[in-house]
């Protein structure tokens, strides 16, 4: 049985926040840790279970976004983002985003959720192949890839540096609206040409692998952005894609504009609605950009939310 252990000091602080009606920055629950499968081993992999399914968080790299008002908290007063970061004990000059695709074994299938950034110029990435090797999985063993959306930090690992399919035996699942958007991106012509024979599209919110993977329609960040609900018996995990980017700023201020969102109002509405649903349903969440391994829960605190990590 897995138990969540929250330090008494943190519990008291959060309770005080709720009772006081305080509207300022909330402390991030960075020390509330739930014991998972096995934190020992290579630092770029983290093994855990989803019911009876074996899962592995696979570190690909990191993105550093300058806190200059152009990426997070666009249009907010100077210092607003810094105040949230400082309250969480984080540097105030930069926002750190991790990149960790998710691998899940389901019977004879090997499922990979997103593929990392590879050589993207805006990231320090490309570690997915090594992480997979350390996890004991060869690229040719992957049977299904689930793409949340077309941005390069999620599709960058689909091809090798030479332009070949990195996962030659995998079906690539992507929502129909997102596939249409990808095909219209002129800069992605080579990618589209290479993966077209492998692509299987689905309608937003569709069941993809019955009893195992359902898509969740979370459009806004991109036209066909999808989260994925992974199920094993009574256990579920929600892979959230880019519904929420930063574990402090995006969680505590979901209504703030993020430069990456292509339809900002829709993305903000989706972000708050999904965070509310995660908190109310005590959803177990896999956040691809949160601190590694990105596994945990969202809890409600006053009118906002806070991230409670599970992991090493």
C-alpha positions as CSV (number, residue, x, y, z in Angstrom):
1,X,0.0,0.0,0.0
2,X,1.4,3.4,-1.0
3,X,1.1,6.2,1.5
4,X,1.6,10.0,1.0
5,X,3.7,11.5,3.7
6,X,3.4,15.2,4.0
7,X,5.7,16.9,6.6
8,X,3.8,18.4,9.5
9,X,5.3,21.9,9.0
10,X,4.1,21.9,5.4
11,X,0.7,20.6,6.3
12,X,0.3,23.4,8.9
13,X,1.5,26.0,6.5
14,X,-1.0,25.0,3.8
15,X,-3.8,24.8,6.3
16,X,-3.0,28.3,7.5
17,X,-3.1,29.5,3.9
18,X,-6.5,28.0,3.3
19,X,-8.0,29.4,6.6
20,X,-6.6,32.9,6.2
21,X,-7.9,33.4,2.7
22,X,-4.4,34.5,1.6
23,X,-4.2,35.3,-2.1
24,X,-0.5,35.6,-2.5
25,X,2.0,33.0,-3.8
26,X,1.5,29.5,-2.5
27,X,4.3,27.3,-1.2
28,X,5.0,24.4,-3.6
29,X,4.9,21.1,-1.9
30,X,8.3,20.1,-3.1
31,X,9.0,17.8,-0.2
32,X,5.8,15.9,-0.1
33,X,7.0,12.6,-1.5
34,X,5.0,9.4,-2.2
35,X,7.1,6.2,-2.2
36,X,7.0,4.6,-5.7
37,X,8.6,1.5,-7.1
38,X,12.4,1.8,-7.2
39,X,14.3,5.1,-7.1
40,X,17.6,3.3,-7.3
41,X,19.5,2.9,-10.5
42,X,20.3,5.3,-13.4
43,X,19.4,8.9,-12.6
44,X,17.6,9.4,-15.9
45,X,15.1,6.6,-15.4
46,X,12.4,6.1,-12.8
47,X,10.4,2.9,-12.7
48,X,6.9,2.7,-11.2
49,X,3.6,0.9,-11.6
50,X,0.2,1.8,-13.0
51,X,-1.9,-1.0,-11.6
52,X,-0.3,-4.1,-13.1
53,X,1.5,-2.1,-15.9
54,X,5.2,-1.4,-15.7
55,X,6.1,2.2,-16.4
56,X,9.3,4.2,-16.7
57,X,9.9,7.9,-16.7
58,X,12.6,8.6,-19.3
59,X,14.7,11.8,-19.0
60,X,15.4,13.4,-22.3
61,X,16.7,16.8,-21.1
62,X,15.7,20.3,-20.0
63,X,14.5,23.7,-21.2
64,X,15.4,27.0,-19.4
65,X,13.0,29.8,-20.0
66,X,14.2,33.3,-19.0
67,X,11.9,35.0,-16.5
68,X,11.6,38.1,-18.7
69,X,7.8,38.4,-19.0
70,X,7.8,37.1,-22.5
71,X,7.2,33.4,-21.8
72,X,5.3,32.9,-18.5
73,X,3.0,35.5,-17.0
74,X,2.9,37.5,-20.2
75,X,1.3,40.8,-19.4
76,X,1.5,40.4,-15.6
77,X,3.1,43.1,-13.4
78,X,6.9,43.1,-13.1
79,X,7.9,40.8,-10.3
80,X,4.7,38.7,-10.2
81,X,6.3,35.6,-11.6
82,X,9.4,36.2,-9.4
83,X,7.2,36.3,-6.3
84,X,5.8,32.9,-7.0
85,X,9.2,31.4,-7.7
86,X,10.7,32.9,-4.6
87,X,7.9,31.6,-2.4
88,X,8.7,28.1,-3.8
89,X,12.4,28.5,-3.1
90,X,13.2,28.6,-6.8
91,X,15.6,30.9,-8.8
92,X,13.8,34.0,-10.0
93,X,15.7,34.7,-13.2
94,X,14.8,31.5,-15.0
95,X,12.1,28.8,-15.1
96,X,13.3,25.3,-15.4
97,X,11.3,22.8,-17.4
98,X,12.2,19.1,-17.6
99,X,11.5,16.8,-20.5
100,X,10.6,13.2,-19.7
101,X,8.7,11.0,-22.2
102,X,6.8,8.1,-20.6
103,X,7.2,4.4,-21.4
104,X,4.6,1.8,-20.5
105,X,4.5,-2.0,-21.1
106,X,1.1,-3.5,-21.7
107,X,1.3,-7.1,-22.6
108,X,3.2,-7.5,-25.9
109,X,2.9,-3.7,-26.5
110,X,5.5,-1.1,-25.6
111,X,4.0,2.3,-25.5
112,X,5.9,5.6,-25.7
113,X,4.2,8.9,-24.8
114,X,6.0,11.7,-26.8
115,X,9.6,11.4,-27.9
116,X,11.5,14.4,-26.4
117,X,13.3,17.3,-28.0
118,X,16.4,15.5,-29.5
119,X,18.5,18.3,-31.0
120,X,16.1,21.2,-30.7
121,X,18.1,24.4,-30.3
122,X,16.0,25.7,-27.4
123,X,16.6,22.6,-25.2
124,X,19.5,20.7,-23.6
125,X,18.2,17.4,-24.7
126,X,18.7,14.2,-26.7
127,X,19.2,11.8,-23.8
128,X,16.1,9.6,-24.6
129,X,18.0,6.9,-26.5
130,X,20.4,6.4,-23.6
131,X,17.5,6.5,-21.1
132,X,15.7,3.8,-23.0
133,X,18.8,1.7,-23.2
134,X,19.2,2.0,-19.4
135,X,15.6,1.0,-19.0
136,X,16.2,-2.2,-21.1
137,X,14.2,-1.1,-24.2
138,X,15.4,-1.0,-27.8
139,X,13.8,1.5,-30.2
140,X,12.6,-1.4,-32.4
141,X,10.6,-2.8,-29.5
142,X,8.3,0.2,-29.3
143,X,5.0,-0.7,-30.8
144,X,2.9,2.5,-30.2
145,X,3.8,6.2,-29.9
146,X,1.3,8.6,-28.6
147,X,2.0,12.2,-29.5
148,X,0.4,14.9,-27.4
149,X,1.0,17.6,-29.9
150,X,3.4,18.7,-32.7
151,X,5.8,21.0,-30.8
152,X,9.4,19.9,-31.3
153,X,10.1,19.1,-27.6
154,X,7.5,16.3,-28.1
155,X,8.2,15.1,-31.6
156,X,11.9,15.8,-31.8
157,X,12.8,12.1,-31.1
158,X,10.7,10.6,-33.9
159,X,13.6,10.7,-36.4
160,X,17.2,9.9,-36.1
161,X,19.8,12.6,-37.0
162,X,20.0,11.0,-40.4
163,X,16.2,11.4,-41.0
164,X,15.2,7.8,-40.5
165,X,12.4,6.6,-38.3
166,X,13.8,6.3,-34.8
167,X,11.1,3.7,-33.8
168,X,10.7,1.8,-37.1
169,X,8.0,-0.7,-35.8
170,X,5.8,1.8,-34.0
171,X,2.4,3.1,-35.0
172,X,2.3,6.9,-34.4
173,X,-1.0,8.0,-32.8
174,X,-1.9,11.7,-33.1
175,X,-5.2,13.5,-33.1
176,X,-6.7,14.3,-36.5
177,X,-6.7,18.1,-35.9
178,X,-3.1,18.0,-34.7
179,X,-1.9,16.0,-37.7
180,X,-3.5,18.5,-40.0
181,X,-1.7,21.3,-38.2
182,X,1.6,19.5,-38.4
183,X,1.2,19.0,-42.2
184,X,0.7,22.7,-42.6
185,X,3.9,23.5,-40.8
186,X,6.4,24.2,-43.6
187,X,9.3,23.5,-41.4
188,X,8.2,20.0,-40.7
189,X,7.9,18.8,-44.3
190,X,10.7,16.2,-43.8
191,X,9.2,14.9,-40.6
192,X,5.7,14.6,-42.1
193,X,7.1,12.8,-45.2
194,X,9.0,10.3,-43.0
195,X,6.2,9.4,-40.5
196,X,3.2,9.5,-42.8
197,X,3.2,5.7,-43.4
198,X,3.2,5.2,-39.7
199,X,0.5,7.7,-38.6
200,X,-2.9,6.7,-37.4
201,X,-5.1,9.6,-36.5
202,X,-8.0,9.7,-33.9
203,X,-10.7,12.0,-33.1
204,X,-10.2,14.1,-29.9
205,X,-11.2,12.2,-26.8
206,X,-11.3,8.8,-28.6
207,X,-10.5,5.5,-27.1
208,X,-7.3,4.3,-28.7
209,X,-6.3,1.1,-27.0
210,X,-9.5,-0.2,-25.3
211,X,-9.0,-0.7,-21.6
212,X,-5.5,0.8,-21.7
213,X,-5.3,4.2,-23.4
214,X,-8.0,6.9,-23.9
215,X,-7.3,10.3,-25.4
216,X,-8.4,13.4,-23.5
217,X,-9.3,16.5,-25.5
218,X,-7.3,19.4,-24.1
219,X,-7.2,21.8,-27.1
220,X,-5.9,25.3,-26.6
221,X,-2.2,24.9,-26.4
222,X,-2.5,23.6,-30.0
223,X,-5.6,22.8,-32.1
224,X,-5.5,19.1,-31.4
225,X,-3.6,18.8,-28.2
226,X,-4.3,15.6,-26.4
227,X,-3.7,14.2,-22.9
228,X,-3.8,10.5,-22.4
229,X,-5.5,8.5,-19.7
230,X,-3.6,5.2,-19.0
231,X,-5.7,2.5,-17.2
232,X,-4.9,-0.8,-15.5
233,X,-7.8,-2.3,-13.6
234,X,-8.9,0.4,-11.1
235,X,-5.7,2.3,-11.4
236,X,-5.3,5.3,-13.7
237,X,-2.5,7.8,-14.7
238,X,-3.2,11.0,-16.6
239,X,-0.4,12.0,-19.0
240,X,-1.0,15.7,-19.3
241,X,1.2,16.8,-22.2
242,X,1.5,20.6,-22.1
243,X,-1.8,21.4,-20.3
244,X,0.5,22.7,-17.5
245,X,4.1,23.6,-18.2
246,X,5.7,24.8,-14.9
247,X,5.0,23.1,-11.6
248,X,4.7,26.4,-9.7
249,X,3.6,29.2,-12.0
250,X,1.3,27.2,-14.3
251,X,-0.3,25.3,-11.4
252,X,-0.8,28.3,-9.1
253,X,-1.8,30.8,-11.8
254,X,-3.5,28.8,-14.5
255,X,-5.1,31.9,-16.0
256,X,-1.8,33.6,-16.7
257,X,-0.8,33.7,-20.4
258,X,2.0,31.4,-21.6
259,X,3.7,32.3,-24.8
260,X,3.7,28.7,-26.0
261,X,-0.1,28.5,-26.1
262,X,-1.4,29.0,-29.6
263,X,-4.9,29.9,-28.4
264,X,-4.2,31.5,-25.1
265,X,-7.8,32.0,-23.8
266,X,-8.7,28.4,-24.7
267,X,-5.5,27.1,-23.1
268,X,-6.2,29.0,-19.9
269,X,-9.7,27.7,-19.7
270,X,-8.6,24.2,-20.3
271,X,-5.7,24.5,-17.8
272,X,-8.0,25.6,-14.9
273,X,-10.7,23.1,-15.8
274,X,-8.2,20.2,-15.9
275,X,-6.4,21.2,-12.7
276,X,-9.8,21.4,-11.0
277,X,-10.6,17.9,-12.3
278,X,-7.3,16.5,-11.2
279,X,-7.7,17.9,-7.7
280,X,-11.3,16.9,-7.2
281,X,-10.7,13.4,-8.5
282,X,-7.3,13.0,-6.8
283,X,-5.9,12.0,-10.2
284,X,-2.5,10.5,-10.4
285,X,-0.7,12.7,-12.9
286,X,2.4,12.4,-15.2
287,X,3.7,15.9,-16.1
288,X,6.2,15.8,-18.9
289,X,7.7,19.2,-18.0
290,X,7.7,19.1,-14.2
291,X,10.8,18.2,-12.1
292,X,11.8,14.6,-12.9
293,X,10.1,12.2,-12.8
294,X,7.0,14.3,-13.1
295,X,4.8,12.0,-11.2
296,X,2.3,13.2,-8.5
297,X,-1.0,14.8,-7.7
298,X,-2.6,18.3,-7.8
299,X,-4.3,19.5,-4.7
300,X,-6.6,22.5,-4.3
301,X,-5.4,25.4,-2.1
302,X,-7.9,28.2,-1.7
303,X,-8.7,29.5,-5.2
304,X,-5.6,27.9,-6.6
305,X,-3.7,24.7,-6.8
306,X,-0.4,23.2,-5.7
307,X,1.7,20.3,-7.0
308,X,2.5,17.4,-4.7
309,X,5.2,15.2,-6.2
310,X,5.6,11.5,-6.0
311,X,9.0,10.1,-6.6
312,X,12.6,9.8,-5.4
